[in-house]
């Protein structure tokens, strides 16, 4: 297993380097002069020149790139133009809120998808199965930037059960987590349904039933564990969608996380902060994918024994 | 029609939903009751009425007309993104799968990098630096979209190129290019259709999401995402402003997903195997 982890980490290095390079080049894709754009119309020439020096944009590209990578290794991503504070400090301040929201959404998705997926697989082609298919499609089709305002309208404005926005206690987490978790719950319901239905046809489940277990008992005690393995992979891959979905959800609910910080930074043309935010979200995504693979390899030894 | 509905209700429902939205958007200049940018400032935020079935927005513009014209943007972005991403992805995937070896390794490593980024984040970052405009939204969505097609086509080509009819063509001396274009790619087409249908749903959602964040289509051009964003400030006094465009997105995306899903069912013989084995 250690050899497998080492191999995966080595494979990851070039990807991390390329992602970092792309994030570094973002500022160079800006049409025109990025410094003039950041300072806006009517900026004084002296200020433009000072900011250019501060950002290192007056140096040759190679030198800028080397400095960016050196800074990255030290955890130094420069200073935010708007907040006048280190980008790393700002990102770390906002990171826990985003992780909290993503994990709560994951919980919401599981709470909806596991019972619904199991019920659908056990009652194939009956009403609950049709409902689960419809719900799955509805979940992936609902835009979260619409679901959020609708939930606010119902639960916060009309019925006043939950707060409209902000991050103040677990009640304020309910609506954002529902908004962000619904799409994933649709996808997971579908996965659990098909994966469990496939397992129910396996000989070991039939054996368990032949030994006297009911279909439900056989499904819950034996088949479910195996059915959840491919679901783990989907959850890993979808974590990235949760992190990016959080950008919109945090904007709707004024949730003080990374996503809202990045969107504000885009509006303020605070490019060092945009670069830092994009880098941190991407790195989290890469790390979660790695952890998913490792978890999968722990469950299924065939994967870690493969040569490539 | 009734028979088809009974056999494949999802397919029929999907086609109907997509057709209705496409017709409504395509014929917007003739069907829309008003000019989508005309402002009746003294009647701002007016609720639905006979004259304006979905009411008026924060600048006194007819919501139904804006919805119909907004549909044109959504469908246009969806179609063009799917076409461009599909073409690029199919080319990359077909070359990687057919040529194999170093070309395959190189192309797949490039696609690994694009997969390493969470898609929409890359689109947001690109539009953020390039500036909010329709062509930048399309470019960003193509940049994040082609990878899915490339992976799919590569996998299909790898499978099909080992089949007997391809081996037979090769042994008869048919050139590689002809084999790829005449024999392999037509067989990839059904799977591509499914991907295109689901991909268009994704592109429409992504465009609306970017417009919602203020990074997409700029005012006064109507866009469903931007309409929801504007309606958010009036949830209390005029909730219909945010609700109507949301339902339009939901109906379109659901229609495309129904269609894609029904096509998967129709094209996936493994499901039939399972049905047959049951008896």
Interface residues (C-beta under 8 A of the other chain):
Chain A: X14 X15 X18 X19 X22 X23 X26 X27 X29 X30 X31 X137 X138 X140 X141 X142 X143 X145 X146 X147 X149 X150 X152 X153 X157 X201 X240 X241 X243 X244 X245 X247 X248 X251 X252 X262 X263 X266 X267 X271 X274 X278 X281 X282 X285 X286 X289
Chain B: X109 X112 X113 X116 X117 X118 X119 X120 X121 X124 X125 X126 X128 X129 X130 X131 X201 X205 X208 X209 X212 X213 X214 X215 X225 X228 X229 X231 X232 X235 X236 X239 X242 X243 X245 X246 X249 X250 X253 X254 X257 X258 X261 X274 X277
